[in-house]
Amino acid sequence: MRLWFIILTVACGSRGDTGTCDRDPPLTYDNFGQAYLTKHCVGCHGTYLPEELREGAPIGIDLDTYDDALFWAERIQARATGSSPTMPPGGGPSEEERAKLQEWLNCHLIPAAGAAQ
C-alpha cells in the first residue's frame, strides 16, 4: 500500500493536488483545459489582445493554445490554484473548477511540460 501511495504521489505531483489521476476519461486540454482557459484566462491573456485590453496581463503571457498552457503550466498552478489563488484577479472559477484545474495540471500538463524540456 505504501508503494502505491509513493507511485501515485510521483505520478500526480505533490503540489497539494486534489485529484488522484484516476479519472476516466482523464482531464485533457481538449475535454477541460481549453474551455477553462478560454472562460477564465484568455480574456486578458490572449495573443491578439492589445495591451490596453489586457487588464494588466503582461504582453507575451498568453494562454490561448495548448503549447502556451504547456509553457506556462507551473505559473498557472502557482497563480490559479491552492488556498489563495490570485488569478483571475476578479475571481470567477468555482471551487470545483479550480479542483479540476489542479488535477489537470498535476496529472497531465505539468508532467507533459517536464517531458517536453
C-alpha atoms as an extended CHARMM CRD file, in Angstrom:
* protein
*
       117  EXT
         1         1  MET       CA              0.0000000000        0.0000000000        0.0000000000  PROA      1               0.0000000000
         2         2  ARG       CA              2.8060000000        2.4260000000        0.8540000000  PROA      2               0.0000000000
         3         3  LEU       CA              4.4840000000        1.8100000000       -2.5130000000  PROA      3               0.0000000000
         4         4  TRP       CA              1.1910000000        2.5730000000       -4.2900000000  PROA      4               0.0000000000
         5         5  PHE       CA              0.9580000000        5.9050000000       -2.4130000000  PROA      5               0.0000000000
         6         6  ILE       CA              4.5050000000        6.8260000000       -3.4510000000  PROA      6               0.0000000000
         7         7  ILE       CA              3.8240000000        5.9360000000       -7.0820000000  PROA      7               0.0000000000
         8         8  LEU       CA              0.5990000000        7.9410000000       -7.0550000000  PROA      8               0.0000000000
         9         9  THR       CA              2.3070000000       10.9350000000       -5.4410000000  PROA      9               0.0000000000
        10        10  VAL       CA              5.0680000000       10.9180000000       -8.0470000000  PROA      10              0.0000000000
        11        11  ALA       CA              2.6080000000       10.4590000000      -10.9100000000  PROA      11              0.0000000000
        12        12  CYS       CA              0.3460000000       13.2810000000       -9.8230000000  PROA      12              0.0000000000
        13        13  GLY       CA              2.8300000000       15.5710000000       -8.1880000000  PROA      13              0.0000000000
        14        14  SER       CA              2.9970000000       16.6340000000       -4.5700000000  PROA      14              0.0000000000
        15        15  ARG       CA              1.7620000000       20.1760000000       -5.0180000000  PROA      15              0.0000000000
        16        16  GLY       CA             -1.3680000000       19.9070000000       -2.9020000000  PROA      16              0.0000000000
        17        17  ASP       CA             -3.2750000000       18.1920000000       -5.6670000000  PROA      17              0.0000000000
        18        18  THR       CA             -6.9260000000       17.4460000000       -5.1830000000  PROA      18              0.0000000000
        19        19  GLY       CA             -7.2760000000       14.6590000000       -7.7560000000  PROA      19              0.0000000000
        20        20  THR       CA             -5.7920000000       11.2070000000       -7.8570000000  PROA      20              0.0000000000
        21        21  CYS       CA             -5.1360000000       10.9460000000      -11.5970000000  PROA      21              0.0000000000
        22        22  ASP       CA             -7.5340000000        8.0330000000      -11.9420000000  PROA      22              0.0000000000
        23        23  ARG       CA            -10.4020000000        9.9030000000      -13.6410000000  PROA      23              0.0000000000
        24        24  ASP       CA            -11.7600000000        8.0200000000      -16.6470000000  PROA      24              0.0000000000
        25        25  PRO       CA            -11.5070000000        9.6340000000      -19.0780000000  PROA      25              0.0000000000
        26        26  PRO       CA             -8.6870000000       11.8100000000      -17.7380000000  PROA      26              0.0000000000
        27        27  LEU       CA             -8.8830000000       15.5830000000      -17.9290000000  PROA      27              0.0000000000
        28        28  THR       CA             -7.1320000000       16.8010000000      -21.0610000000  PROA      28              0.0000000000
        29        29  TYR       CA             -6.7170000000       20.0670000000      -22.9180000000  PROA      29              0.0000000000
        30        30  ASP       CA             -9.4960000000       19.0220000000      -25.2890000000  PROA      30              0.0000000000
        31        31  ASN       CA            -12.0910000000       17.9790000000      -22.6890000000  PROA      31              0.0000000000
        32        32  PHE       CA            -11.2430000000       20.5100000000      -19.9510000000  PROA      32              0.0000000000
        33        33  GLY       CA             -8.2060000000       22.7790000000      -20.2970000000  PROA      33              0.0000000000
        34        34  GLN       CA             -9.1440000000       24.6660000000      -23.4400000000  PROA      34              0.0000000000
        35        35  ALA       CA            -12.6230000000       25.5690000000      -22.1650000000  PROA      35              0.0000000000
        36        36  TYR       CA            -11.2740000000       26.5460000000      -18.7210000000  PROA      36              0.0000000000
        37        37  LEU       CA             -8.5520000000       28.7720000000      -20.1620000000  PROA      37              0.0000000000
        38        38  THR       CA            -10.9450000000       30.3350000000      -22.6650000000  PROA      38              0.0000000000
        39        39  LYS       CA            -13.5220000000       31.0590000000      -19.9650000000  PROA      39              0.0000000000
        40        40  HSD       CA            -11.1990000000       32.3130000000      -17.2140000000  PROA      40              0.0000000000
        41        41  CYS       CA             -7.8730000000       33.3700000000      -18.7500000000  PROA      41              0.0000000000
        42        42  VAL       CA             -7.8640000000       34.3010000000      -22.4220000000  PROA      42              0.0000000000
        43        43  GLY       CA             -9.9640000000       37.4210000000      -21.8450000000  PROA      43              0.0000000000
        44        44  CYS       CA             -6.7450000000       39.0530000000      -20.5770000000  PROA      44              0.0000000000
        45        45  HSD       CA             -4.0800000000       36.5350000000      -21.6600000000  PROA      45              0.0000000000
        46        46  GLY       CA             -4.9480000000       36.3360000000      -25.3640000000  PROA      46              0.0000000000
        47        47  THR       CA             -2.3080000000       36.5960000000      -28.0570000000  PROA      47              0.0000000000
        48        48  TYR       CA             -4.1680000000       39.1340000000      -30.1510000000  PROA      48              0.0000000000
        49        49  LEU       CA             -5.3160000000       41.4260000000      -27.3450000000  PROA      49              0.0000000000
        50        50  PRO       CA             -3.7560000000       44.8670000000      -27.4550000000  PROA      50              0.0000000000
        51        51  GLU       CA             -2.0700000000       45.9860000000      -24.2590000000  PROA      51              0.0000000000
        52        52  GLU       CA             -4.8840000000       48.3620000000      -23.2990000000  PROA      52              0.0000000000
        53        53  LEU       CA             -7.4020000000       45.4660000000      -23.2590000000  PROA      53              0.0000000000
        54        54  ARG       CA             -5.2570000000       43.0280000000      -21.2420000000  PROA      54              0.0000000000
        55        55  GLU       CA             -6.2230000000       44.3990000000      -17.7900000000  PROA      55              0.0000000000
        56        56  GLY       CA             -2.5640000000       44.4460000000      -16.7690000000  PROA      56              0.0000000000
        57        57  ALA       CA             -1.6740000000       40.9910000000      -18.1080000000  PROA      57              0.0000000000
        58        58  PRO       CA              1.8620000000       41.2330000000      -19.4740000000  PROA      58              0.0000000000
        59        59  ILE       CA              2.3360000000       41.0080000000      -23.2240000000  PROA      59              0.0000000000
        60        60  GLY       CA              3.6440000000       37.5430000000      -24.0560000000  PROA      60              0.0000000000
        61        61  ILE       CA              1.9330000000       35.6950000000      -21.2140000000  PROA      61              0.0000000000
        62        62  ASP       CA             -0.7530000000       34.2070000000      -23.4190000000  PROA      62              0.0000000000
        63        63  LEU       CA             -2.8660000000       31.1410000000      -22.7910000000  PROA      63              0.0000000000
        64        64  ASP       CA             -4.8410000000       30.5420000000      -25.9520000000  PROA      64              0.0000000000
        65        65  THR       CA             -3.1190000000       27.3620000000      -27.1920000000  PROA      65              0.0000000000
        66        66  TYR       CA             -2.0570000000       24.0450000000      -25.7090000000  PROA      66              0.0000000000
        67        67  ASP       CA              1.5840000000       24.9970000000      -26.2510000000  PROA      67              0.0000000000
        68        68  ASP       CA              1.0150000000       28.2290000000      -24.2940000000  PROA      68              0.0000000000
        69        69  ALA       CA             -0.5490000000       26.2870000000      -21.4260000000  PROA      69              0.0000000000
        70        70  LEU       CA              2.3020000000       23.7840000000      -21.5280000000  PROA      70              0.0000000000
        71        71  PHE       CA              4.9080000000       26.5560000000      -21.3930000000  PROA      71              0.0000000000
        72        72  TRP       CA              3.1700000000       28.3720000000      -18.5060000000  PROA      72              0.0000000000
        73        73  ALA       CA              1.9130000000       25.2610000000      -16.6300000000  PROA      73              0.0000000000
        74        74  GLU       CA              3.8370000000       25.8460000000      -13.3970000000  PROA      74              0.0000000000
        75        75  ARG       CA              2.9610000000       29.5470000000      -13.4010000000  PROA      75              0.0000000000
        76        76  ILE       CA             -0.7230000000       28.7290000000      -13.9310000000  PROA      76              0.0000000000
        77        77  GLN       CA             -0.5300000000       26.3820000000      -10.9660000000  PROA      77              0.0000000000
        78        78  ALA       CA              1.1880000000       28.9700000000       -8.7850000000  PROA      78              0.0000000000
        79        79  ARG       CA             -1.2960000000       31.7380000000       -9.5820000000  PROA      79              0.0000000000
        80        80  ALA       CA             -4.6310000000       29.9620000000      -10.1840000000  PROA      80              0.0000000000
        81        81  THR       CA             -4.6890000000       27.1040000000       -7.6540000000  PROA      81              0.0000000000
        82        82  GLY       CA             -4.0010000000       26.4760000000       -3.9940000000  PROA      82              0.0000000000
        83        83  SER       CA             -5.5380000000       28.0780000000       -0.9350000000  PROA      83              0.0000000000
        84        84  SER       CA             -5.1400000000       31.7040000000       -2.0900000000  PROA      84              0.0000000000
        85        85  PRO       CA             -5.2850000000       31.9000000000       -5.8970000000  PROA      85              0.0000000000
        86        86  THR       CA             -4.6390000000       35.3320000000       -7.3970000000  PROA      86              0.0000000000
        87        87  MET       CA             -5.8260000000       34.5470000000      -10.9310000000  PROA      87              0.0000000000
        88        88  PRO       CA             -8.1470000000       35.5150000000      -12.2930000000  PROA      88              0.0000000000
        89        89  PRO       CA             -7.9900000000       38.6570000000      -10.1620000000  PROA      89              0.0000000000
        90        90  GLY       CA            -11.7560000000       39.1600000000      -10.1920000000  PROA      90              0.0000000000
        91        91  GLY       CA            -12.4450000000       35.5790000000       -9.1200000000  PROA      91              0.0000000000
        92        92  GLY       CA            -14.7720000000       33.5310000000      -11.2460000000  PROA      92              0.0000000000
        93        93  PRO       CA            -13.9050000000       29.8410000000      -11.1810000000  PROA      93              0.0000000000
        94        94  SER       CA            -15.8870000000       27.7120000000       -8.7560000000  PROA      94              0.0000000000
        95        95  GLU       CA            -14.0760000000       25.5250000000       -6.2350000000  PROA      95              0.0000000000
        96        96  GLU       CA            -14.9740000000       22.5140000000       -8.4020000000  PROA      96              0.0000000000
        97        97  GLU       CA            -13.4540000000       24.1710000000      -11.4780000000  PROA      97              0.0000000000
        98        98  ARG       CA            -10.2830000000       25.0440000000       -9.5390000000  PROA      98              0.0000000000
        99        99  ALA       CA            -10.0250000000       21.4690000000       -8.2540000000  PROA      99              0.0000000000
       100       100  LYS       CA            -10.3000000000       20.1840000000      -11.8260000000  PROA      100             0.0000000000
       101       101  LEU       CA             -7.6830000000       22.7190000000      -12.9360000000  PROA      101             0.0000000000
       102       102  GLN       CA             -5.3350000000       21.4450000000      -10.2230000000  PROA      102             0.0000000000
       103       103  GLU       CA             -5.9920000000       17.8660000000      -11.2790000000  PROA      103             0.0000000000
       104       104  TRP       CA             -5.3900000000       18.6520000000      -14.9590000000  PROA      104             0.0000000000
       105       105  LEU       CA             -2.1630000000       20.4580000000      -14.1310000000  PROA      105             0.0000000000
       106       106  ASN       CA             -0.8190000000       17.7480000000      -11.8140000000  PROA      106             0.0000000000
       107       107  CYS       CA             -1.9100000000       14.7220000000      -13.7920000000  PROA      107             0.0000000000
       108       108  HSD       CA             -1.3610000000       15.9120000000      -17.3410000000  PROA      108             0.0000000000
       109       109  LEU       CA              0.0450000000       19.3340000000      -18.0860000000  PROA      109             0.0000000000
       110       110  ILE       CA              2.9880000000       19.6040000000      -15.6770000000  PROA      110             0.0000000000
       111       111  PRO       CA              4.2300000000       16.0590000000      -16.4440000000  PROA      111             0.0000000000
       112       112  ALA       CA              3.9080000000       16.8300000000      -20.1810000000  PROA      112             0.0000000000
       113       113  ALA       CA              5.8130000000       20.0950000000      -19.7030000000  PROA      113             0.0000000000
       114       114  GLY       CA              8.6100000000       18.2270000000      -17.9340000000  PROA      114             0.0000000000
       115       115  ALA       CA              8.7840000000       15.6740000000      -20.7430000000  PROA      115             0.0000000000
       116       116  ALA       CA              8.9660000000       18.4620000000      -23.3400000000  PROA      116             0.0000000000
       117       117  GLN       CA             12.0580000000       20.0050000000      -21.7560000000  PROA      117             0.0000000000
